[in-house]
Amino acid sequence: MYNMKNDEKSVIGGEFLLNDTDSENVFTMEDFDSDQRMMAESCIDFLEREIIPLTDKIDSKNHPELMPNLLKKSGELGLLGLSIAEEYGGMNMSFNTSMLIADIVGITGSYSTAYGAHTGIATLPLKYYGNDDQKEKFLKGLVSGDIKGAYCLTEPDSGSDANSGKSKAKLNSDKSKYIINGQKMWISNGGFADLFIVFAKIDNDKNLTAFLIEKTRDGITMNPEEEKLGIKGSSTRQIFFNDVEIPVQNMLGEREGGFKIALNVLNIGRIKLGAGVLGGCRGIIDNSIKYSQERIQFNAPIASFGAIKQKLAKMVVQTFSCESICYRAGDDIEKKIIELQNDGKELNDSELEAIELFSVECAISKIYGSEILDFVVDEGLQIYGGMGFSEEAPMARPYRDARISRIYEGTNEINRMLIVGTLLKRSLKKEINLLEEAMKLINSNKIESCIYDENKHFKSTYDLISNLKKCLLYILGKCAMHFGDKIKSEQEVMMNLADMIISIYVIESTIKRCEKVYNSTKNEILIDISKSSIYYNLSSFRNNAIESIICFMEENNQDNTEKLIESAINFKRFNIKNINRNIADYFLEKKNYKIFNNFSWKEDHLILD
Protein backbone atom coordinates (compact mmCIF):
# COMPACT_ATOMS: atom_id res chain seq x y z
CA MET A 1 0.00 0.00 0.00
CA TYR A 2 1.07 3.57 -0.65
CA ASN A 3 1.50 6.20 2.01
CA MET A 4 0.10 9.15 0.14
CA LYS A 5 0.34 12.58 1.70
CA ASN A 6 -2.97 14.10 2.71
CA ASP A 7 -2.59 16.94 0.22
CA GLU A 8 -1.40 14.71 -2.64
CA LYS A 9 -3.97 14.39 -5.42
CA SER A 10 -4.09 11.59 -7.96
CA VAL A 11 -5.23 11.85 -11.56
CA ILE A 12 -8.63 10.72 -12.76
CA GLY A 13 -9.39 8.53 -15.74
CA GLY A 14 -8.87 10.13 -19.13
CA GLU A 15 -6.68 12.94 -17.81
CA PHE A 16 -3.68 11.40 -19.54
CA LEU A 17 -5.04 13.10 -22.68
CA LEU A 18 -4.52 16.53 -21.09
CA ASN A 19 -1.63 16.16 -18.67
CA ASP A 20 1.88 14.80 -18.59
CA THR A 21 3.22 12.66 -15.75
CA ASP A 22 6.85 12.32 -14.81
CA SER A 23 8.09 8.82 -15.63
CA GLU A 24 9.32 8.38 -12.04
CA ASN A 25 5.71 8.62 -10.86
CA VAL A 26 4.48 5.89 -13.25
CA PHE A 27 4.35 2.42 -11.72
CA THR A 28 6.01 -0.37 -13.70
CA MET A 29 6.46 -4.10 -13.16
CA GLU A 30 9.96 -3.42 -11.92
CA ASP A 31 8.48 -1.56 -8.93
CA PHE A 32 6.87 -4.57 -7.28
CA ASP A 33 8.24 -5.01 -3.76
CA SER A 34 9.62 -8.14 -2.11
CA ASP A 35 6.27 -9.16 -0.58
CA GLN A 36 4.53 -8.94 -3.95
CA ARG A 37 7.30 -10.90 -5.63
CA MET A 38 7.08 -13.54 -2.91
CA MET A 39 3.34 -13.84 -3.57
CA ALA A 40 4.10 -14.18 -7.27
CA GLU A 41 6.63 -16.94 -6.59
CA SER A 42 4.10 -18.84 -4.47
CA CYS A 43 1.54 -18.57 -7.24
CA ILE A 44 3.99 -19.80 -9.89
CA ASP A 45 5.00 -22.74 -7.67
CA PHE A 46 1.33 -23.65 -7.25
CA LEU A 47 0.66 -23.48 -10.99
CA GLU A 48 3.71 -25.59 -11.83
CA ARG A 49 2.85 -28.17 -9.19
CA GLU A 50 -0.95 -28.39 -9.31
CA ILE A 51 -2.31 -26.90 -12.55
CA ILE A 52 0.03 -27.08 -15.53
CA PRO A 53 0.75 -30.84 -15.28
CA LEU A 54 -3.02 -31.43 -15.42
CA THR A 55 -3.71 -29.25 -18.46
CA ASP A 56 -4.67 -32.13 -20.77
CA LYS A 57 -6.78 -33.74 -18.07
CA ILE A 58 -8.60 -30.45 -17.42
CA ASP A 59 -9.36 -29.88 -21.09
CA SER A 60 -10.58 -33.43 -21.63
CA LYS A 61 -13.71 -32.61 -19.58
CA ASN A 62 -13.77 -36.25 -18.39
CA HIS A 63 -13.11 -35.23 -14.80
CA PRO A 64 -15.85 -32.81 -13.71
CA GLU A 65 -14.65 -32.87 -10.12
CA LEU A 66 -11.17 -31.65 -11.08
CA MET A 67 -11.76 -27.90 -11.53
CA PRO A 68 -13.72 -27.38 -8.30
CA ASN A 69 -11.01 -29.31 -6.44
CA LEU A 70 -8.34 -27.07 -7.95
CA LEU A 71 -10.29 -23.99 -6.91
CA LYS A 72 -10.49 -25.41 -3.39
CA LYS A 73 -6.70 -25.83 -3.37
CA SER A 74 -6.38 -22.25 -4.65
CA GLY A 75 -8.46 -21.11 -1.70
CA GLU A 76 -6.22 -22.96 0.75
CA LEU A 77 -3.25 -21.04 -0.68
CA GLY A 78 -5.10 -17.72 -0.31
CA LEU A 79 -5.47 -17.06 -4.04
CA LEU A 80 -9.26 -16.73 -3.94
CA GLY A 81 -9.32 -13.85 -1.48
CA LEU A 82 -6.49 -11.55 -2.48
CA SER A 83 -8.62 -8.39 -2.37
CA ILE A 84 -11.06 -9.53 0.33
CA ALA A 85 -10.93 -8.26 3.93
CA GLU A 86 -9.16 -10.42 6.48
CA GLU A 87 -12.33 -10.76 8.57
CA TYR A 88 -13.76 -12.89 5.76
CA GLY A 89 -10.61 -14.95 5.32
CA GLY A 90 -9.03 -12.76 2.63
CA MET A 91 -5.59 -11.19 2.34
CA ASN A 92 -6.64 -7.54 1.79
CA MET A 93 -3.91 -6.99 -0.81
CA SER A 94 -3.52 -3.97 -3.07
CA PHE A 95 -5.23 -3.67 -6.43
CA ASN A 96 -2.00 -4.09 -8.40
CA THR A 97 -1.13 -7.23 -6.43
CA SER A 98 -4.39 -8.83 -7.52
CA MET A 99 -3.52 -7.71 -11.06
CA LEU A 100 -0.14 -9.40 -10.77
CA ILE A 101 -1.71 -12.72 -9.78
CA ALA A 102 -4.24 -12.47 -12.63
CA ASP A 103 -1.25 -11.88 -14.93
CA ILE A 104 0.56 -15.02 -13.73
CA VAL A 105 -2.52 -17.25 -13.73
CA GLY A 106 -3.21 -16.21 -17.34
CA ILE A 107 -0.86 -18.87 -18.68
CA THR A 108 -3.23 -21.65 -17.58
CA GLY A 109 -6.09 -21.22 -20.09
CA SER A 110 -9.16 -23.02 -18.81
CA TYR A 111 -8.14 -22.75 -15.16
CA SER A 112 -7.59 -19.00 -15.53
CA THR A 113 -11.17 -18.65 -16.82
CA ALA A 114 -12.59 -20.57 -13.86
CA TYR A 115 -10.34 -18.69 -11.44
CA GLY A 116 -11.20 -15.29 -12.93
CA ALA A 117 -14.94 -15.97 -12.92
CA HIS A 118 -14.86 -17.14 -9.31
CA THR A 119 -12.64 -14.41 -7.86
CA GLY A 120 -14.06 -11.63 -10.02
CA ILE A 121 -17.64 -11.55 -11.18
CA ALA A 122 -18.81 -14.20 -8.69
CA THR A 123 -17.10 -12.82 -5.57
CA LEU A 124 -16.79 -9.06 -6.01
CA PRO A 125 -20.56 -8.33 -6.13
CA LEU A 126 -20.77 -9.80 -2.62
CA LYS A 127 -17.71 -7.90 -1.46
CA TYR A 128 -19.05 -4.56 -2.65
CA TYR A 129 -22.81 -4.90 -2.30
CA GLY A 130 -23.46 -7.69 0.19
CA ASN A 131 -24.72 -6.93 3.68
CA ASP A 132 -23.03 -8.33 6.78
CA ASP A 133 -25.27 -11.40 6.96
CA GLN A 134 -24.74 -12.23 3.28
CA LYS A 135 -20.99 -11.85 3.59
CA GLU A 136 -20.90 -14.03 6.68
CA LYS A 137 -23.00 -16.70 4.97
CA PHE A 138 -21.39 -16.74 1.51
CA LEU A 139 -18.23 -14.62 1.21
CA LYS A 140 -16.11 -16.65 3.62
CA GLY A 141 -16.93 -19.81 1.67
CA LEU A 142 -16.06 -18.18 -1.65
CA VAL A 143 -12.70 -17.09 -0.26
CA SER A 144 -11.87 -20.52 1.20
CA GLY A 145 -13.10 -22.38 -1.89
CA ASP A 146 -15.73 -24.28 0.06
CA ILE A 147 -18.31 -22.42 -2.07
CA LYS A 148 -17.77 -22.03 -5.82
CA GLY A 149 -19.43 -19.11 -7.53
CA ALA A 150 -20.95 -18.21 -10.91
CA TYR A 151 -22.37 -15.01 -12.37
CA CYS A 152 -25.62 -15.23 -14.31
CA LEU A 153 -26.21 -12.13 -16.42
CA THR A 154 -26.26 -13.04 -20.12
CA GLU A 155 -29.44 -14.34 -21.75
CA PRO A 156 -30.19 -15.60 -25.27
CA ASP A 157 -31.51 -12.17 -26.33
CA SER A 158 -29.39 -9.94 -24.07
CA GLY A 159 -25.64 -9.95 -24.44
CA SER A 160 -24.01 -6.52 -24.66
CA ASP A 161 -27.44 -4.99 -23.96
CA ALA A 162 -27.56 -6.66 -20.55
CA ASN A 163 -30.37 -4.56 -19.13
CA SER A 164 -32.76 -5.95 -21.74
CA GLY A 165 -32.81 -9.33 -19.98
CA LYS A 166 -36.19 -11.03 -19.62
CA SER A 167 -35.63 -12.96 -16.37
CA LYS A 168 -38.27 -12.05 -13.80
CA ALA A 169 -38.56 -11.94 -10.02
CA LYS A 170 -41.90 -11.73 -8.24
CA LEU A 171 -42.77 -11.48 -4.54
CA ASN A 172 -44.95 -14.25 -3.18
CA SER A 173 -48.23 -13.46 -1.47
CA ASP A 174 -46.81 -12.96 2.02
CA LYS A 175 -43.79 -11.02 0.66
CA SER A 176 -41.30 -13.38 2.31
CA LYS A 177 -39.83 -14.85 -0.87
CA TYR A 178 -38.96 -13.94 -4.43
CA ILE A 179 -39.92 -16.37 -7.18
CA ILE A 180 -37.34 -16.34 -9.99
CA ASN A 181 -38.00 -17.39 -13.58
CA GLY A 182 -35.57 -17.06 -16.47
CA GLN A 183 -32.85 -18.51 -18.65
CA LYS A 184 -29.15 -17.67 -18.49
CA MET A 185 -26.44 -18.73 -20.93
CA TRP A 186 -22.65 -18.78 -21.28
CA ILE A 187 -22.35 -19.17 -17.51
CA SER A 188 -18.73 -19.83 -16.55
CA ASN A 189 -18.39 -22.32 -13.66
CA GLY A 190 -22.10 -23.05 -14.11
CA GLY A 191 -21.71 -26.82 -13.94
CA PHE A 192 -20.13 -26.94 -10.49
CA ALA A 193 -21.01 -23.61 -8.84
CA ASP A 194 -22.73 -23.70 -5.46
CA LEU A 195 -23.85 -20.07 -5.58
CA PHE A 196 -25.29 -18.12 -8.49
CA ILE A 197 -25.45 -14.34 -8.68
CA VAL A 198 -28.56 -13.93 -10.83
CA PHE A 199 -29.89 -10.76 -12.44
CA ALA A 200 -33.62 -10.35 -13.00
CA LYS A 201 -36.25 -7.60 -13.09
CA ILE A 202 -38.82 -7.37 -10.33
CA ASP A 203 -42.30 -7.00 -11.83
CA ASN A 204 -42.15 -4.21 -14.43
CA ASP A 205 -38.98 -2.53 -13.18
CA LYS A 206 -36.87 -0.75 -15.75
CA ASN A 207 -33.57 -2.00 -14.34
CA LEU A 208 -32.20 -5.32 -13.14
CA THR A 209 -31.90 -6.44 -9.55
CA ALA A 210 -29.28 -8.94 -8.33
CA PHE A 211 -30.10 -12.04 -6.28
CA LEU A 212 -28.10 -14.73 -4.49
CA ILE A 213 -29.39 -18.20 -5.38
CA GLU A 214 -27.97 -21.42 -3.96
CA LYS A 215 -27.69 -24.35 -6.33
CA THR A 216 -29.65 -26.52 -3.87
CA ARG A 217 -32.87 -24.56 -4.52
CA ASP A 218 -35.66 -26.44 -6.27
CA GLY A 219 -36.40 -25.47 -9.86
CA ILE A 220 -32.83 -25.09 -11.19
CA THR A 221 -31.98 -27.12 -14.29
CA MET A 222 -29.14 -27.02 -16.78
CA ASN A 223 -28.31 -27.90 -20.34
CA PRO A 224 -25.25 -30.09 -20.97
CA GLU A 225 -21.80 -28.49 -21.05
CA GLU A 226 -21.25 -26.25 -24.07
CA GLU A 227 -18.91 -27.53 -26.78
CA LYS A 228 -16.65 -24.50 -27.17
CA LEU A 229 -13.91 -23.42 -29.57
CA GLY A 230 -11.44 -22.92 -26.71
CA ILE A 231 -11.10 -22.92 -22.91
CA LYS A 232 -12.58 -26.40 -23.18
CA GLY A 233 -11.79 -27.32 -19.59
CA SER A 234 -13.86 -24.50 -18.12
CA SER A 235 -17.47 -25.30 -17.29
CA THR A 236 -19.98 -23.34 -19.40
CA ARG A 237 -23.68 -24.16 -19.09
CA GLN A 238 -27.11 -22.75 -19.83
CA ILE A 239 -29.08 -22.49 -16.60
CA PHE A 240 -32.86 -22.38 -16.20
CA PHE A 241 -34.66 -20.98 -13.18
CA ASN A 242 -38.22 -22.31 -13.00
CA ASP A 243 -40.24 -20.90 -10.10
CA VAL A 244 -37.15 -20.87 -7.90
CA GLU A 245 -38.04 -19.55 -4.46
CA ILE A 246 -35.49 -17.59 -2.44
CA PRO A 247 -35.91 -15.56 0.76
CA VAL A 248 -36.18 -11.79 0.35
CA GLN A 249 -32.92 -11.58 2.31
CA ASN A 250 -31.16 -12.96 -0.79
CA MET A 251 -31.60 -9.74 -2.75
CA LEU A 252 -28.08 -8.37 -3.33
CA GLY A 253 -27.83 -4.60 -2.99
CA GLU A 254 -30.78 -2.37 -3.79
CA ARG A 255 -33.82 -2.98 -5.93
CA GLU A 256 -32.98 -2.01 -9.54
CA GLY A 257 -29.34 -1.76 -8.51
CA GLY A 258 -28.29 -4.81 -10.50
CA PHE A 259 -27.28 -2.93 -13.61
CA LYS A 260 -24.94 -0.75 -11.54
CA ILE A 261 -23.46 -3.88 -9.95
CA ALA A 262 -22.92 -5.42 -13.38
CA LEU A 263 -21.21 -2.32 -14.80
CA ASN A 264 -18.87 -1.82 -11.84
CA VAL A 265 -17.85 -5.46 -11.65
CA LEU A 266 -17.26 -5.57 -15.41
CA ASN A 267 -14.91 -2.57 -15.18
CA ILE A 268 -12.76 -4.56 -12.76
CA GLY A 269 -12.99 -7.61 -14.99
CA ARG A 270 -11.80 -5.61 -17.99
CA ILE A 271 -8.56 -4.39 -16.48
CA LYS A 272 -7.93 -7.80 -14.89
CA LEU A 273 -8.42 -9.37 -18.32
CA GLY A 274 -5.82 -6.97 -19.74
CA ALA A 275 -3.35 -8.24 -17.16
CA GLY A 276 -4.65 -11.79 -17.47
CA VAL A 277 -3.36 -12.20 -21.04
CA LEU A 278 0.22 -11.51 -20.03
CA GLY A 279 1.11 -14.91 -18.60
CA GLY A 280 -0.11 -16.52 -21.81
CA CYS A 281 1.81 -14.06 -24.00
CA ARG A 282 5.05 -14.69 -22.14
CA GLY A 283 4.57 -18.45 -22.36
CA ILE A 284 4.03 -18.24 -26.13
CA ILE A 285 7.09 -16.02 -26.56
CA ASP A 286 9.24 -18.40 -24.50
CA ASN A 287 8.11 -21.39 -26.54
CA SER A 288 8.59 -19.50 -29.81
CA ILE A 289 12.12 -18.48 -28.86
CA LYS A 290 12.97 -22.03 -27.84
CA TYR A 291 11.53 -23.61 -30.99
CA SER A 292 13.06 -21.03 -33.35
CA GLN A 293 16.50 -21.80 -31.95
CA GLU A 294 16.00 -25.56 -32.27
CA ARG A 295 14.32 -25.73 -35.70
CA ILE A 296 16.92 -26.01 -38.46
CA GLN A 297 16.10 -25.03 -42.04
CA PHE A 298 18.57 -24.31 -44.86
CA ASN A 299 21.35 -25.40 -42.46
CA ALA A 300 20.54 -22.66 -39.92
CA PRO A 301 18.15 -22.20 -36.99
CA ILE A 302 15.09 -20.28 -38.13
CA ALA A 303 15.81 -17.79 -35.31
CA SER A 304 18.58 -16.41 -37.55
CA PHE A 305 16.09 -15.38 -40.25
CA GLY A 306 14.88 -11.78 -40.44
CA ALA A 307 11.23 -12.74 -40.90
CA ILE A 308 11.27 -14.74 -37.64
CA LYS A 309 13.13 -11.99 -35.80
CA GLN A 310 10.52 -9.48 -36.87
CA LYS A 311 7.76 -11.67 -35.45
CA LEU A 312 9.57 -12.23 -32.16
CA ALA A 313 10.34 -8.54 -31.75
CA LYS A 314 6.74 -7.45 -32.34
CA MET A 315 5.47 -10.12 -29.93
CA VAL A 316 7.88 -8.88 -27.26
CA VAL A 317 7.16 -5.17 -27.73
CA GLN A 318 3.39 -5.59 -27.65
CA THR A 319 3.59 -7.74 -24.52
CA PHE A 320 5.92 -5.20 -22.91
CA SER A 321 3.44 -2.43 -23.81
CA CYS A 322 0.51 -4.36 -22.37
CA GLU A 323 2.40 -4.80 -19.10
CA SER A 324 3.09 -1.07 -19.12
CA ILE A 325 -0.53 0.07 -19.58
CA CYS A 326 -2.07 -2.44 -17.18
CA TYR A 327 0.20 -1.77 -14.22
CA ARG A 328 0.18 1.99 -14.82
CA ALA A 329 -3.62 1.96 -14.78
CA GLY A 330 -3.76 -0.41 -11.82
CA ASP A 331 -1.48 1.87 -9.82
CA ASP A 332 -3.55 4.95 -10.71
CA ILE A 333 -6.63 3.13 -9.43
CA GLU A 334 -4.77 2.22 -6.23
CA LYS A 335 -3.68 5.83 -5.67
CA LYS A 336 -7.22 7.06 -6.16
CA ILE A 337 -8.54 4.48 -3.67
CA ILE A 338 -6.10 5.73 -1.04
CA GLU A 339 -6.91 9.36 -1.78
CA LEU A 340 -10.62 8.72 -1.36
CA GLN A 341 -9.97 6.87 1.90
CA ASN A 342 -7.92 9.81 3.12
CA ASP A 343 -10.95 11.97 2.37
CA GLY A 344 -12.99 9.83 4.75
CA LYS A 345 -14.68 7.29 2.49
CA GLU A 346 -15.01 3.61 3.36
CA LEU A 347 -12.72 1.16 1.53
CA ASN A 348 -15.48 -0.47 -0.54
CA ASP A 349 -16.91 2.89 -1.62
CA SER A 350 -13.41 4.17 -2.41
CA GLU A 351 -12.65 1.13 -4.58
CA LEU A 352 -15.91 1.35 -6.51
CA GLU A 353 -15.54 5.07 -7.15
CA ALA A 354 -11.90 4.77 -8.18
CA ILE A 355 -12.58 1.93 -10.60
CA GLU A 356 -15.52 3.81 -12.15
CA LEU A 357 -13.31 6.91 -12.56
CA PHE A 358 -10.83 4.79 -14.53
CA SER A 359 -13.36 2.92 -16.66
CA VAL A 360 -11.66 4.34 -19.79
CA GLU A 361 -8.28 2.86 -18.84
CA CYS A 362 -9.98 -0.42 -17.87
CA ALA A 363 -11.53 -0.62 -21.35
CA ILE A 364 -8.21 0.26 -23.02
CA SER A 365 -6.45 -2.51 -21.10
CA LYS A 366 -9.12 -5.04 -22.07
CA ILE A 367 -9.07 -4.11 -25.76
CA TYR A 368 -5.32 -3.91 -26.15
CA GLY A 369 -4.62 -6.99 -24.05
CA SER A 370 -7.12 -9.23 -25.83
CA GLU A 371 -5.95 -8.10 -29.26
CA ILE A 372 -2.24 -8.47 -28.61
CA LEU A 373 -2.91 -11.93 -27.18
CA ASP A 374 -4.53 -12.89 -30.48
CA PHE A 375 -1.54 -11.43 -32.33
CA VAL A 376 1.04 -13.20 -30.16
CA VAL A 377 -0.58 -16.65 -30.38
CA ASP A 378 -1.08 -16.27 -34.13
CA GLU A 379 2.55 -15.34 -34.73
CA GLY A 380 3.71 -18.04 -32.32
CA LEU A 381 1.81 -20.68 -34.27
CA GLN A 382 3.28 -19.27 -37.51
CA ILE A 383 6.81 -19.58 -36.15
CA TYR A 384 6.12 -23.26 -35.47
CA GLY A 385 4.89 -23.63 -39.07
CA GLY A 386 3.17 -26.94 -39.82
CA MET A 387 4.07 -28.23 -36.36
CA GLY A 388 2.11 -25.35 -34.86
CA PHE A 389 -1.07 -26.79 -36.38
CA SER A 390 -0.54 -30.05 -34.53
CA GLU A 391 -2.08 -30.74 -31.13
CA GLU A 392 1.32 -32.15 -30.14
CA ALA A 393 2.85 -28.67 -30.20
CA PRO A 394 2.14 -26.10 -27.45
CA MET A 395 0.40 -23.68 -29.82
CA ALA A 396 -2.99 -25.16 -30.76
CA ARG A 397 -4.56 -24.89 -27.30
CA PRO A 398 -3.57 -21.26 -26.60
CA TYR A 399 -4.57 -20.34 -30.16
CA ARG A 400 -8.11 -21.58 -29.46
CA ASP A 401 -8.24 -20.29 -25.91
CA ALA A 402 -7.20 -16.76 -26.86
CA ARG A 403 -10.16 -15.99 -29.09
CA ILE A 404 -12.73 -15.58 -26.31
CA SER A 405 -10.83 -12.65 -24.78
CA ARG A 406 -12.11 -10.21 -27.41
CA ILE A 407 -15.69 -11.18 -26.58
CA TYR A 408 -16.19 -11.54 -22.86
CA GLU A 409 -16.24 -8.65 -20.36
CA GLY A 410 -17.98 -6.75 -23.16
CA THR A 411 -16.96 -7.12 -26.80
CA ASN A 412 -14.08 -4.95 -27.94
CA GLU A 413 -16.47 -3.01 -30.14
CA ILE A 414 -18.67 -2.16 -27.14
CA ASN A 415 -15.58 -1.19 -25.15
CA ARG A 416 -14.43 1.15 -27.90
CA MET A 417 -17.80 2.91 -27.78
CA LEU A 418 -17.50 3.08 -24.00
CA ILE A 419 -14.11 4.83 -24.19
CA VAL A 420 -15.32 7.69 -26.39
CA GLY A 421 -18.80 7.89 -24.88
CA THR A 422 -17.43 8.12 -21.34
CA LEU A 423 -14.93 10.84 -22.24
CA LEU A 424 -17.57 12.91 -24.03
CA LYS A 425 -20.00 12.55 -21.12
CA ARG A 426 -17.35 13.63 -18.62
CA SER A 427 -16.42 16.56 -20.83
CA LEU A 428 -20.01 17.76 -21.04
CA LYS A 429 -20.33 17.44 -17.23
CA LYS A 430 -17.13 19.53 -16.82
CA GLU A 431 -15.40 16.69 -14.99
CA ILE A 432 -12.55 16.79 -17.52
CA ASN A 433 -11.81 19.65 -19.91
CA LEU A 434 -11.38 17.75 -23.16
CA LEU A 435 -13.84 19.74 -25.25
CA GLU A 436 -12.61 23.08 -23.89
CA GLU A 437 -9.07 22.21 -24.92
CA ALA A 438 -10.37 20.91 -28.23
CA MET A 439 -12.05 24.24 -29.01
CA LYS A 440 -8.82 26.13 -28.29
CA LEU A 441 -7.02 23.96 -30.85
CA ILE A 442 -9.83 24.32 -33.38
CA ASN A 443 -9.82 28.11 -33.00
CA SER A 444 -6.05 28.35 -33.39
CA ASN A 445 -6.07 25.75 -36.21
CA LYS A 446 -2.38 25.16 -35.59
CA ILE A 447 -0.24 22.47 -33.98
CA GLU A 448 3.53 23.00 -33.96
CA SER A 449 5.53 20.19 -35.50
CA CYS A 450 8.08 18.34 -33.39
CA ILE A 451 11.72 17.62 -34.24
CA TYR A 452 13.47 14.40 -33.25
CA ASP A 453 16.86 14.65 -31.56
CA GLU A 454 18.67 11.31 -31.16
CA ASN A 455 20.56 12.71 -28.17
CA LYS A 456 17.29 13.66 -26.48
CA HIS A 457 15.30 10.60 -27.42
CA PHE A 458 12.76 10.59 -24.61
CA LYS A 459 12.21 14.36 -24.65
CA SER A 460 11.61 14.24 -28.42
CA THR A 461 9.18 11.39 -27.91
CA TYR A 462 7.18 13.37 -25.36
CA ASP A 463 6.89 16.22 -27.86
CA LEU A 464 5.40 13.72 -30.31
CA ILE A 465 2.98 12.36 -27.66
CA SER A 466 1.87 15.91 -26.90
CA ASN A 467 1.09 16.43 -30.59
CA LEU A 468 -0.81 13.15 -30.79
CA LYS A 469 -2.98 14.31 -27.91
CA LYS A 470 -3.59 17.65 -29.63
CA CYS A 471 -4.54 15.92 -32.89
CA LEU A 472 -6.95 13.64 -31.05
CA LEU A 473 -8.58 16.58 -29.25
CA TYR A 474 -8.80 18.54 -32.51
CA ILE A 475 -10.59 15.69 -34.31
CA LEU A 476 -12.74 14.87 -31.27
CA GLY A 477 -13.87 18.50 -31.12
CA LYS A 478 -14.62 18.56 -34.85
CA CYS A 479 -16.64 15.36 -34.51
CA ALA A 480 -18.60 16.74 -31.56
CA MET A 481 -19.38 19.92 -33.50
CA HIS A 482 -20.45 18.04 -36.62
CA PHE A 483 -22.45 15.16 -35.13
CA GLY A 484 -23.66 16.62 -31.83
CA ASP A 485 -25.87 14.17 -29.92
CA LYS A 486 -25.90 11.83 -32.93
CA ILE A 487 -22.24 10.90 -32.57
CA LYS A 488 -23.20 7.69 -30.74
CA SER A 489 -24.75 6.39 -33.96
CA GLU A 490 -21.51 7.05 -35.87
CA GLN A 491 -19.89 3.89 -34.59
CA GLU A 492 -17.20 3.73 -37.26
CA VAL A 493 -15.93 7.18 -36.27
CA MET A 494 -16.23 6.30 -32.57
CA MET A 495 -14.01 3.27 -33.14
CA ASN A 496 -11.45 5.40 -35.02
CA LEU A 497 -11.35 7.84 -32.11
CA ALA A 498 -11.05 5.00 -29.60
CA ASP A 499 -8.12 3.48 -31.47
CA MET A 500 -6.36 6.86 -31.54
CA ILE A 501 -6.85 7.13 -27.76
CA ILE A 502 -5.53 3.59 -27.26
CA SER A 503 -2.45 4.35 -29.39
CA ILE A 504 -1.69 7.43 -27.26
CA TYR A 505 -2.03 5.54 -23.98
CA VAL A 506 0.08 2.64 -25.23
CA ILE A 507 2.89 4.82 -26.58
CA GLU A 508 2.99 7.04 -23.51
CA SER A 509 2.88 4.17 -20.99
CA THR A 510 5.56 2.24 -22.89
CA ILE A 511 7.86 5.26 -23.19
CA LYS A 512 7.42 6.18 -19.51
CA ARG A 513 8.41 2.67 -18.47
CA CYS A 514 11.33 2.58 -20.89
CA GLU A 515 12.65 5.92 -19.65
CA LYS A 516 12.21 5.04 -15.98
CA VAL A 517 14.04 1.72 -16.25
CA TYR A 518 16.64 3.10 -18.66
CA ASN A 519 17.55 5.81 -16.17
CA SER A 520 18.47 3.16 -13.60
CA THR A 521 19.93 0.46 -15.87
CA LYS A 522 21.18 2.24 -19.02
CA ASN A 523 20.01 -0.84 -20.90
CA GLU A 524 20.00 0.24 -24.57
CA ILE A 525 17.35 -2.31 -25.54
CA LEU A 526 14.82 0.02 -23.92
CA ILE A 527 15.56 2.64 -26.56
CA ASP A 528 14.78 0.09 -29.28
CA ILE A 529 11.59 -1.08 -27.55
CA SER A 530 10.40 2.52 -27.29
CA LYS A 531 11.21 3.18 -30.95
CA SER A 532 9.35 0.07 -32.08
CA SER A 533 6.28 1.07 -30.05
CA ILE A 534 6.34 4.53 -31.61
CA TYR A 535 6.76 3.15 -35.12
CA TYR A 536 3.75 0.81 -35.09
CA ASN A 537 1.40 2.88 -32.93
CA LEU A 538 2.12 6.07 -34.85
CA SER A 539 1.18 4.31 -38.07
CA SER A 540 -2.08 3.13 -36.50
CA PHE A 541 -2.82 6.61 -35.14
CA ARG A 542 -2.26 8.24 -38.53
CA ASN A 543 -4.52 5.77 -40.34
CA ASN A 544 -7.35 6.17 -37.82
CA ALA A 545 -7.04 9.96 -37.79
CA ILE A 546 -7.28 10.24 -41.57
CA GLU A 547 -10.06 7.66 -41.83
CA SER A 548 -12.12 9.48 -39.20
CA ILE A 549 -12.02 12.91 -40.89
CA ILE A 550 -12.80 11.45 -44.32
CA CYS A 551 -16.05 10.13 -42.85
CA PHE A 552 -17.59 13.55 -42.24
CA MET A 553 -15.54 16.48 -43.51
CA GLU A 554 -16.03 18.39 -46.74
CA GLU A 555 -13.23 17.69 -49.18
CA ASN A 556 -11.56 21.11 -48.75
CA ASN A 557 -11.64 20.97 -44.95
CA GLN A 558 -10.59 17.34 -45.14
CA ASP A 559 -7.44 18.23 -47.08
CA ASN A 560 -6.55 21.07 -44.70
CA THR A 561 -7.07 18.89 -41.64
CA GLU A 562 -5.04 16.08 -43.15
CA LYS A 563 -2.14 18.49 -43.73
CA LEU A 564 -2.42 19.66 -40.11
CA ILE A 565 -2.30 16.08 -38.86
CA GLU A 566 0.63 15.09 -41.06
CA SER A 567 2.60 18.18 -40.03
CA ALA A 568 1.91 17.64 -36.32
CA ILE A 569 2.85 13.97 -36.20
CA ASN A 570 5.68 13.98 -38.73
CA PHE A 571 8.47 12.19 -36.90
CA LYS A 572 11.76 10.41 -37.38
CA ARG A 573 11.53 7.42 -39.73
CA PHE A 574 13.23 4.75 -37.66
CA ASN A 575 14.96 1.81 -39.34
CA ILE A 576 12.45 -0.69 -38.00
CA LYS A 577 14.25 -3.66 -39.55
CA ASN A 578 17.40 -3.03 -37.51
CA ILE A 579 15.39 -2.18 -34.40
CA ASN A 580 13.41 -5.42 -34.60
CA ARG A 581 16.57 -7.45 -35.14
CA ASN A 582 18.20 -5.85 -32.08
CA ILE A 583 15.17 -6.65 -29.93
CA ALA A 584 14.92 -10.23 -31.20
CA ASP A 585 18.65 -10.88 -30.72
CA TYR A 586 18.49 -9.54 -27.18
CA PHE A 587 15.76 -11.98 -26.13
CA LEU A 588 17.13 -14.85 -28.20
CA GLU A 589 20.36 -14.52 -26.26
CA LYS A 590 18.41 -14.63 -23.00
CA LYS A 591 16.45 -17.60 -24.39
CA ASN A 592 13.16 -16.34 -22.90
CA TYR A 593 11.08 -13.29 -22.05
CA LYS A 594 12.97 -12.05 -19.04
CA ILE A 595 13.13 -8.29 -19.36
CA PHE A 596 15.98 -7.58 -16.96
CA ASN A 597 18.16 -9.76 -14.78
CA ASN A 598 17.04 -7.88 -11.66
CA PHE A 599 13.38 -8.77 -12.21
CA SER A 600 12.66 -12.46 -12.26
CA TRP A 601 10.35 -14.57 -10.14
CA LYS A 602 12.26 -17.73 -10.90
CA GLU A 603 15.54 -18.54 -12.56
CA ASP A 604 13.62 -20.38 -15.28
CA HIS A 605 10.42 -18.69 -16.38
CA LEU A 606 7.34 -20.78 -17.11
CA ILE A 607 7.75 -22.67 -20.35
CA LEU A 608 5.08 -25.14 -21.39
CA ASP A 609 6.67 -28.10 -23.17
Order of alpha helices (4+ residues) and beta strands (2+ residues): alpha-alpha-alpha-alpha-alpha-alpha-alpha-beta-beta-beta-beta-beta-beta-beta-beta-alpha-alpha-beta-beta-alpha-alpha-alpha-alpha-alpha-alpha-alpha-alpha-alpha-alpha-alpha
